[in-house]
């Protein structure tokens, strides 16, 4: 008798294991969507501009099942953003309620524009922010730009 009950128990366990369960059927999917890799957006704009329009391709995750829905997003592409830092987040959900958050940062800073009336090169030069450079580095950069601008003017006058 004991051998028979042991055989019946093995049959019941083997039957449960051999059932084909769809991993995407309700209550079976526990895997959240997977977000794509998204690079941060960094824009340096001229002083006094105040901001710029920023566009990007909106992320869309993949999932082990077919249906993914955008639940929420914090910011939209293609609109004007003031200078500053913005954390952009997208929240997606699959058919089983598993959620994924895709995020990246937008950083918009203003740079100091150096101008010399006689130099078209210096008009387009941008000097880095003083918060990341020492004053001696900035002075060296300015000296170099003035020398280049002077050389351009000298060559232009010589060719005329």
ZIBEL-V813357 format. One record per pair of residues at least 6 apart in sequence whose ideal C-beta (glycine too) atoms are under 8 Angstrom apart, sorted by the first residue. I is the first residue (numbers start at 1). GAP is how many residues later the second one is. D is the distance in whole Angstrom. If there is no record, write none. Layout:
BEGIN
I_GAP_D / I_GAP_D
END
This chain:
BEGIN
21_7_6 / 22_6_6 / 23_6_6 / 23_41_7 / 23_42_7 / 24_40_7 / 24_41_4 / 24_42_7 / 24_71_7 / 24_72_8 / 26_69_8 / 26_70_7 / 27_69_7 / 28_68_7 / 29_35_7 / 29_36_5 / 29_65_7 / 29_66_7 / 29_67_4 / 29_69_6 / 30_66_7 / 30_68_7 / 31_32_7 / 31_33_5 / 31_67_6 / 32_31_8 / 32_62_7 / 32_66_4 / 32_67_6 / 32_68_5 / 33_28_4 / 33_29_7 / 33_30_4 / 33_35_5 / 33_59_5 / 33_60_8 / 33_61_5 / 33_65_7 / 33_66_8 / 33_67_4 / 34_27_5 / 34_28_5 / 34_29_7 / 34_66_7 / 35_24_6 / 35_26_5 / 35_55_8 / 35_57_8 / 35_65_5 / 35_66_7 / 35_67_4 / 36_23_5 / 36_24_7 / 36_25_7 / 36_26_8 / 36_66_7 / 38_21_5 / 38_64_6 / 38_65_7 / 38_66_4 / 39_65_7 / 40_64_5 / 40_65_5 / 40_66_7 / 40_67_7 / 41_13_6 / 41_15_6 / 41_63_7 / 41_64_7 / 41_65_5 / 41_66_7 / 42_64_8 / 42_65_5 / 42_67_8 / 43_9_6 / 43_11_7 / 43_63_8 / 43_64_7 / 43_65_5 / 43_66_8 / 44_64_8 / 44_65_5 / 44_66_8 / 44_67_5 / 44_82_7 / 45_6_7 / 45_7_5 / 45_38_7 / 45_63_6 / 45_64_7 / 45_65_6 / 45_66_7 / 46_64_7 / 46_65_7 / 46_67_5 / 46_80_8 / 47_63_5 / 47_64_7 / 47_65_6 / 47_66_6 / 48_62_7 / 49_34_8 / 49_61_6 / 50_32_6 / 50_33_6 / 50_60_8 / 51_29_6 / 51_30_5 / 51_31_4 / 51_32_6 / 51_57_6 / 52_28_7 / 52_29_7 / 52_56_6 / 53_25_7 / 53_26_7 / 53_27_5 / 53_28_7 / 54_23_7 / 54_24_8 / 54_25_8 / 54_27_5 / 54_52_6 / 54_54_7 / 55_22_5 / 55_23_5 / 56_21_5 / 57_20_8 / 58_15_8 / 58_19_6 / 58_32_7 / 59_31_6 / 59_43_4 / 60_8_7 / 60_32_8 / 61_7_6 / 61_31_5 / 61_39_5 / 61_41_6 / 62_6_8 / 63_31_5 / 63_35_8 / 65_29_6 / 65_30_6 / 65_31_7 / 66_29_8 / 67_27_6 / 67_28_4 / 68_24_5 / 68_25_7 / 68_26_6 / 69_23_7 / 69_24_5 / 69_25_8 / 70_20_7 / 70_21_8 / 70_22_6 / 71_20_4 / 71_21_6 / 71_22_5 / 71_28_7 / 72_17_8 / 72_18_7 / 72_19_5 / 73_15_8 / 73_16_7 / 73_17_5 / 73_18_7 / 74_13_7 / 74_14_6 / 74_15_5 / 74_16_8 / 75_6_8 / 75_11_6 / 75_13_5 / 75_31_7 / 81_25_6 / 81_27_6 / 82_26_7 / 83_25_5 / 83_26_6 / 83_27_6 / 84_23_8 / 84_24_6 / 85_20_6 / 85_21_7 / 85_22_5 / 85_23_8 / 86_19_7 / 86_20_4 / 86_21_8 / 86_22_8 / 87_16_6 / 87_18_6 / 88_15_6 / 88_16_5 / 88_17_7 / 88_18_6 / 89_12_6 / 89_13_7 / 89_14_4 / 90_11_7 / 90_12_4 / 90_13_7 / 91_8_6 / 91_9_8 / 91_10_5 / 92_7_7 / 92_8_5 / 92_9_8 / 92_10_7 / 93_6_5 / 93_7_8 / 109_20_7 / 111_15_4 / 111_16_7 / 111_17_7 / 111_18_7 / 112_14_7 / 112_15_5 / 112_17_7 / 113_10_8 / 113_12_8 / 113_13_6 / 113_14_8 / 114_8_6 / 114_11_5 / 114_12_8 / 114_13_6 / 114_28_7 / 114_31_6 / 115_7_6 / 115_8_5 / 116_6_4 / 116_7_7 / 116_29_8 / 116_30_7 / 116_33_5 / 118_31_7 / 118_35_5 / 119_29_8 / 119_30_3 / 119_31_8 / 119_33_6 / 119_34_6 / 120_32_7 / 121_24_8 / 121_27_6 / 121_28_6 / 121_31_6 / 122_23_5 / 122_24_7 / 122_26_7 / 122_27_4 / 125_20_5 / 127_11_6 / 127_14_6 / 127_15_7 / 127_18_8 / 128_10_8 / 128_13_8 / 130_8_6 / 133_8_8
END
